[in-house]
Amino acid sequence: MNNGKVFTLAIALRSFLGDYLPHQRAYSVNTILSYRDSLKLLLQFAAGKRGRVSELSLADLNVATITAFLDSLEAERGNGAPTRNVRLSAIHSFFEYVSREYPEHLEQAQRVLSVPFKRTTNRAIDYLEAEELRGILEGIDRSRPAGRRDYMLLALMFNTGARVQEVVSLKATDFRLVTPPTVKFLGKGRRERLCPLWPETARLLEQHFHDCGLDPQQPEFVFRNQQGKPLTRFGARLILQRHIQRATDVQPTLKHKRIHPHSIRHSTAIYLLKSGVDLSTIAHYLGHACINTAHRYVTIDLEAKRAAIAKATPVVTKSCKEPSWRSDENLLKWLESL
């Protein structure tokens, strides 16, 4: 295999992840890590039959290999279409970069960019009602340090409606616990936003800082695991799932819901919507770049739908005379009347 072509792939990957995404596009660290993971999986798949990743060239990342890789995500790794599309998005972005920086590979890049995304089904969004969340929080054993941390974590996530990665990335210096208490988040697109805290949440944070020996003037991670390392979003997910399982006895409706950390973000939005907060404020509160993103919360608020239909006058009657289908003429007339 031509060593020059192998070298081109290594240089392209290094400059794409190390310079283009962070400096030219100013992508967040989390986005870059997501792209890195996608490309790493692709390289490992492509090298599966050839041996070492270091022996791959750009030519090895052709349409056939990429399509087979995407299919393997669903067949072997059990990923759904949304995850498949996330991986493909990273691959597309890399080959868009290749097409500009390495014109000799333009034809191959164009072929890869023609690989289509897979259509997905828009599933209903599950969220927690206030009583369900209260049942989860009340079931946490706060006599133990781990329980107090879990309670603080979930309470803060609901208060702010922040993304789980935004929450676990918080440092002590991001908080202002004097009146009025606030927290500063670094969201998508490296956009900073301030979020107000309920006085109850601020008091919990003060106790959490005291328990963990956190100095508000030092940039120390607020949430840590049992090994003392910063809590990850996967760790936060396990914490939520553990307490949901414990709460199903007092809140049986939890058994039929697909709840994950992002569900708490949806729960916050629905709670604000039911409290009379307008969509524009909710969008800014959650850190949405566009207010249209917040419109989906109107569609998933079942209680609001029931209230709307209750205000409307029914147009159907209690009974009707069924048409006779004994003759083709009656059937044709009915079809024409539709």
C-alpha positions in Angstrom: 0.0 0.0 0.0 1.3 3.5 -0.9 2.7 5.1 2.3 1.9 8.5 1.0 -1.8 7.8 0.8 -1.8 6.4 4.4 0.0 9.5 5.5 -2.7 11.7 3.8 -5.4 10.0 5.8 -3.5 10.5 9.1 -2.8 14.2 8.3 -6.4 14.8 7.2 -7.8 13.3 10.4 -5.4 15.2 12.6 -6.0 18.6 11.0 -9.8 18.0 10.8 -10.2 17.1 14.5 -7.3 19.2 15.9 -7.6 22.4 13.9 -10.6 22.7 11.6 -13.4 21.8 14.1 -12.1 23.5 17.2 -10.5 26.6 15.6 -12.1 27.3 12.3 -15.6 26.1 13.1 -15.4 26.7 16.9 -17.2 23.4 17.7 -17.6 22.5 21.3 -15.4 19.8 22.9 -18.4 17.5 23.2 -19.2 17.8 19.5 -15.6 17.1 18.5 -15.5 14.1 20.8 -18.7 12.8 19.2 -17.1 13.2 15.7 -13.9 11.5 16.9 -15.8 8.5 18.2 -17.7 8.1 14.9 -14.6 8.2 12.9 -12.8 5.9 15.3 -15.5 3.3 14.9 -15.4 3.6 11.1 -11.6 3.1 11.1 -11.8 0.1 13.3 -14.5 -1.4 11.1 -12.6 -0.7 7.9 -9.4 -2.2 9.3 -11.2 -5.3 10.5 -10.2 -7.4 7.5 -7.0 -5.6 6.7 -5.3 -5.6 10.0 -4.1 -2.4 11.5 -5.8 1.0 11.4 -2.4 2.6 10.6 -2.4 0.8 7.3 -5.6 2.4 6.0 -5.7 5.0 3.3 -8.5 7.4 2.3 -9.3 5.1 -0.6 -10.2 2.4 1.9 -13.0 4.6 3.2 -15.2 4.2 0.1 -18.9 4.1 -0.2 -19.1 0.3 0.0 -17.1 0.3 3.3 -19.1 3.2 4.8 -22.4 1.7 3.9 -21.4 -1.7 5.4 -20.2 0.1 8.5 -23.6 1.9 8.9 -25.5 -1.3 8.4 -23.3 -3.0 11.1 -24.2 -0.3 13.6 -27.8 -1.5 13.5 -27.2 -5.2 12.9 -24.3 -5.8 15.3 -24.3 -2.9 17.8 -28.1 -2.6 18.1 -28.1 1.1 17.3 -31.2 2.8 15.9 -31.5 5.0 12.8 -30.9 8.2 14.8 -27.5 7.0 16.0 -26.7 5.7 12.5 -27.4 9.2 11.2 -25.3 10.8 13.8 -22.3 8.7 12.7 -23.0 9.4 9.1 -23.2 13.2 9.8 -19.6 13.1 11.2 -18.4 11.1 8.2 -20.0 13.6 5.8 -18.4 16.5 7.7 -15.0 14.9 7.4 -15.3 14.3 3.7 -16.6 17.8 3.1 -13.3 18.9 4.6 -11.4 16.4 2.5 -13.1 17.7 -0.7 -11.8 21.2 0.0 -8.3 20.5 1.4 -7.5 17.5 -0.9 -9.0 18.1 -4.3 -7.3 15.0 -5.7 -9.9 13.1 -3.6 -12.8 15.2 -4.7 -14.6 12.4 -6.7 -14.4 10.0 -3.8 -15.6 12.7 -1.4 -18.6 13.4 -3.6 -19.5 9.8 -3.7 -19.4 9.5 0.1 -21.4 12.7 0.5 -24.1 11.1 -1.6 -24.7 8.4 1.0 -28.2 9.2 2.3 -29.4 9.6 5.8 -32.0 7.0 7.0 -35.5 8.1 7.6 -36.5 8.0 11.2 -39.8 7.7 13.1 -40.7 10.6 15.3 -41.5 8.9 18.5 -43.6 10.5 21.2 -41.5 12.3 23.8 -41.8 10.9 27.3 -41.5 13.3 30.2 -42.0 13.3 34.0 -45.1 14.8 35.6 -44.4 16.8 38.7 -45.8 14.0 40.9 -43.6 11.4 39.3 -40.5 13.5 39.7 -41.4 14.2 43.3 -41.8 10.4 43.9 -38.3 9.8 42.5 -36.7 12.5 44.6 -38.5 11.5 47.8 -37.3 7.9 47.3 -33.6 8.9 47.4 -31.8 8.1 50.7 -30.3 11.4 51.6 -28.7 10.1 54.8 -25.7 9.0 52.6 -23.3 11.3 50.7 -24.1 9.5 47.4 -27.8 10.0 48.0 -27.4 13.7 48.7 -25.3 14.0 45.5 -28.0 12.2 43.5 -30.8 14.4 44.9 -28.8 17.5 44.1 -28.0 16.4 40.6 -31.6 15.6 39.7 -33.0 18.6 41.4 -30.6 20.9 39.6 -31.4 19.2 36.2 -35.1 19.9 36.7 -34.6 23.4 38.0 -32.5 24.4 35.0 -33.7 22.1 32.2 -30.0 21.9 31.2 -28.6 19.2 29.0 -26.9 16.5 31.1 -23.5 17.2 29.7 -23.9 20.9 30.7 -24.7 19.8 34.2 -21.9 17.3 34.8 -19.5 19.8 33.3 -20.3 22.5 35.9 -17.6 23.8 38.2 -18.0 25.6 41.5 -17.1 29.0 39.9 -20.1 28.7 37.6 -22.5 29.3 40.5 -23.6 32.5 42.2 -25.4 31.4 45.4 -26.1 34.8 46.9 -29.4 36.4 46.1 -30.5 36.2 43.4 -28.8 32.8 42.8 -27.8 31.8 39.3 -25.7 29.3 37.4 -23.8 29.8 34.1 -23.9 27.1 31.4 -21.8 26.7 28.3 -24.2 25.3 25.8 -24.2 24.2 22.1 -22.3 26.5 19.8 -20.3 27.7 22.8 -23.1 29.9 23.8 -23.1 31.0 27.4 -26.4 31.5 29.3 -27.4 32.3 32.9 -30.1 30.4 34.5 -31.9 31.4 37.7 -32.1 29.0 40.6 -34.9 28.5 43.1 -33.9 29.4 46.6 -34.4 25.8 47.6 -31.9 24.7 45.0 -29.4 27.3 46.1 -29.6 26.0 49.7 -29.1 22.4 48.5 -26.0 23.6 46.6 -24.6 25.4 49.6 -25.0 22.1 51.6 -23.4 20.1 48.7 -20.5 22.5 48.6 -20.0 22.1 52.3 -20.3 18.3 52.2 -17.8 18.0 49.4 -15.4 20.7 50.6 -15.8 22.7 47.4 -14.4 26.2 47.3 -16.7 28.6 45.3 -13.6 30.5 44.1 -11.9 27.4 42.7 -12.9 25.8 39.3 -13.5 22.3 40.7 -16.1 19.9 39.3 -19.3 20.0 41.4 -20.4 16.4 40.6 -18.0 13.5 41.1 -18.3 9.7 41.1 -17.3 7.4 43.9 -13.7 7.4 42.7 -13.5 11.2 43.0 -13.4 11.7 39.2 -15.8 14.0 37.4 -19.2 12.5 36.8 -19.9 11.6 33.2 -23.3 11.9 31.4 -23.3 8.0 31.4 -23.0 8.1 35.1 -25.8 10.6 35.4 -28.0 8.3 33.3 -27.3 5.3 35.6 -28.1 7.4 38.6 -31.5 8.4 37.1 -32.3 4.9 36.0 -31.5 3.5 39.5 -33.8 5.9 41.3 -36.6 5.5 38.7 -36.6 1.7 39.4 -36.9 2.4 43.1 -39.8 4.8 42.6 -41.9 2.5 40.4 -43.7 1.1 43.4 -45.1 4.5 44.4 -45.3 5.8 40.9 -46.5 2.9 38.7 -46.8 5.1 35.6 -43.0 5.2 35.4 -42.9 1.5 34.3 -44.4 2.5 30.9 -42.2 5.5 30.1 -38.8 5.7 28.4 -37.0 8.1 30.7 -33.4 9.3 30.3 -31.6 12.4 31.4 -32.9 14.4 28.4 -36.4 13.6 29.6 -35.9 15.8 32.6 -35.1 18.7 30.2 -38.5 18.0 28.5 -40.1 17.8 31.9 -38.9 21.2 32.8 -40.2 22.7 29.5 -43.6 21.1 30.0 -43.7 22.3 33.7 -42.9 25.8 32.6 -45.5 25.7 29.8 -48.2 24.5 32.2 -47.2 27.3 34.6 -48.1 29.9 31.9 -44.5 30.7 30.7 -44.5 31.7 27.0 -42.5 29.7 24.4 -40.0 32.4 23.7 -38.9 32.5 27.4 -38.8 28.7 27.5 -36.6 28.6 24.5 -34.1 31.1 26.0 -34.3 29.3 29.4 -33.3 26.0 27.8 -30.7 27.5 25.6 -32.4 26.8 22.3 -30.9 28.7 19.3 -34.3 29.0 17.7 -37.8 29.4 19.3 -39.2 26.9 16.8 -37.4 24.1 18.7 -39.6 24.9 21.7 -42.9 24.5 19.7 -42.7 20.7 20.1 -43.5 21.1 23.8 -46.9 22.4 22.8 -47.6 19.2 20.9 -46.6 16.8 23.7 -48.5 18.5 26.5 -51.5 16.1 26.6 -53.2 18.1 29.3 -53.2 21.2 27.1 -54.7 19.1 24.3 -57.5 17.9 26.5 -58.2 21.4 27.7 -58.4 22.6 24.1 -60.8 19.9 22.9 -63.0 20.5 26.0 -63.5 24.1 24.9 -64.6 23.1 21.4 -68.1 22.2 20.5 -68.4 18.6 19.1 -69.5 18.4 15.5 -70.3 14.7 15.6 -73.8 13.4 16.5 -74.5 10.6 18.9 -75.8 8.3 16.2 -76.2 8.3 12.5 -78.0 6.2 9.9 -75.6 3.9 8.2 -75.6 3.9 4.4 -76.6 0.8 2.6 -73.9 -0.9 0.6 -76.2 -3.4 -1.1 -75.9 -1.7 -4.4 -72.9 -0.4 -6.4 -74.8 2.9 -7.0 -75.0 3.8 -3.3 -71.3 2.9 -2.7 -70.2 5.1 -5.7 -72.4 8.0 -4.6 -70.8 7.9 -1.1 -67.3 7.7 -2.6 -68.0 10.7 -4.8 -69.3 12.7 -1.8 -66.0 12.5 0.1 
